[in-house]
Amino acid sequence: MSSLWMTIWVLIYFFTIGYLGYRGYRATSGATDYLLAGRKTHPYVMAMSYGATFISTSAIVGFGGAAGVFGMGLLWLTVLNIFCGIFLAFVFFGGRTRRMGLRLDAHTFPEVLGRRFQSRFIQGAAAVVIFLVMPLYASAVLIGAAKYLSQQLHINYETALFVFSTIMALYVIMGGLKGVMYSDALQGTIMLLGMTALIVLTYWKLGGLLDAHQKLTEMAALVPEKLQAGGHTGWTSMPVFGSPLWWTLVSTIVMGVGIGVLAQPQLAVRYMTVKGKRELNRAVAVGGVFILMMTGVAFVVGALTNVYFWETGGKVAIAAAGGDVEAIIPMYIKGSMPGWFSILFMLTLLSAAMSTIGSQMHAMGTAAGRDFYEQALGLGNTQNRRGGVLATRIGVVIGVIVSVYLGYYLENALGKAGVEIVARGTSIFFGICACAFLPMYVGALWFRSITKAGAIAGMLTGTIACLLWMLLVHATTAKALLFCNAVFGQASLAIVDGKPLAFGPFVWAFVDPLIIGLPLSIVVTVVVSRFTKKMDAKHLDFCLGKLPSKS
């Protein structure tokens, strides 16, 4: 009976999303509507769309499961997400991005950068990075959604993947960003309800807030030996400073995702969908509460699953899940929660996945169609009323096909081998975006001294450095991507004879690519700008506003 009810609710949910996509289609009459939702989005819709796009199944299932391993230390990611991803993003980055995008008549993140630096190469290169790397992130989210859907509805993984991606593609292709944001607002509301119920039921199940946390603190001695050797000191404390687990937690999870959010193309474009600065300021409170309830609840519950699994089965979370980090949260929900909550949580995960993937598909489509084909290559017709829409829709279709193929291939090639694809794909994309775009993006918004050559050099340096570190050095990513093993016969160049190379507190095999690529990108951007031709003062005045006159 529960499976029947789940199927009914899923169908109702999909029909509702389809209707919102149709509403977006009816309200779309040109490129500005399709690419920027008409620049008149309500602050609540914008904040919920931004938050729902940011938070996917990787945050709830992937990183929630990681909290079952690392513990409450992941809450520093929640702090950084709210500070960087909401406060800094909306108050400082948002207003300047919206104003500059409007002045330059830019409709996408790469287009803002390209027109600010008067470079079709920057716009095209940014589009290529997005279109080549984002399918990995999209496929990771697709995998998480399809796996959970197949388990709950008792259908095979391939069928779930096909049905889910088809519905996603239809409402994105039809409704554009309006359809995506309408759906995001509904999905974000469902996510809030689901996560609120989850934290309340978890504390009720474990004897209350204080008792639950006290029990978790007292379990420090039960940390598995392998985790203790890596620096684990308990689920309510941070790992030993400089240990492999400390580097993974701080550099990869907390800093990699917490800082990388500022340079996410699918998020930055949201700033340009509202009327003005006031709407962005009004969205801060909504966005902050949303991120707190999504990531904060996921990480707290993930850590507390250790108490539940120990009391019911005599095992900590990672042992109870058989070593599969991404199975911790689903196993906990299935074993501890009432039947009605399973339906609500399934809708929560579907909403998290669909809101993120919908925005990813739209970003991939605009990168391929608008930014690369029409703008960078100078092809197509963007002058008429619906200019940019057809090429973007074709780009969405291509992006969907690539993402679905990767979702099928990665699950069969790596997922069955125990590689955490969902969390790993997320961290890879966030890291590359930060290294490639963040220095150039900050320079575009605040610094007149950054030149076109400096922006290009920094983008290329950050991207190449990040990719090389991922492929050759960073142990977890290099192992998953298999490149280093294929070329050099070992999982990482920073591990020799089974021992990781270290320099003081830096254990190189566990230092995230962001820690290497982002500083290099910043230095190269600044140094090259110092010695290359400055940009036209009139253009800078137009983009940033005139400098105050000297008295």
Secondary structure, DSSP 8 states (H G I E B T S, - for coil): -HHHHHHHHHHHHHHHHHHHHHHHHHT--SHHHHHHGGG---HHHHHHHHHHHH--HIIIIIHHHHHHHH-GGGHHHHHHIIIIIIIIIIIIIIHHHHHHHHHTT--SHHHHHHHHTT-HHHHHHHHHHHHHHHHHHHHHHHHHHHHHHHHHHT--HHHHHHHHHHHHHHHHHHHHHHHHHHHHHHHHHHHHHHHHHHHHHHHHHTTSHHHHHHHHHTTGGGS-HHHHHTT---TTS---TTSHHHHIIIIIIIIHHHHHGGG-HHHHGGGGGSSSHHHHHHHHHHHHHHHIIIIIHHHHHHHHHHHHHHHHHSS-HHHHTTT-GGGHHHHHHHHHS-HHHHHHHHHHHHHHHHHHHHHHHHHHHIIIIIIIIIIIS--S--SSTTTTHHHHHHHHHHHHHHHHHHHHHHHHHTGGGT--HHHHHHHHHHHHHHHHHHHHHHHHHH-TT--HHHHHHHHHHHHHHHHHHHHHT-HHHHHHH-HHHHHHSSS-TTEETTEE-EETTEEGGGS-HHHHHHHHHHHHHHHHHHTS----HHHHHHHH-------
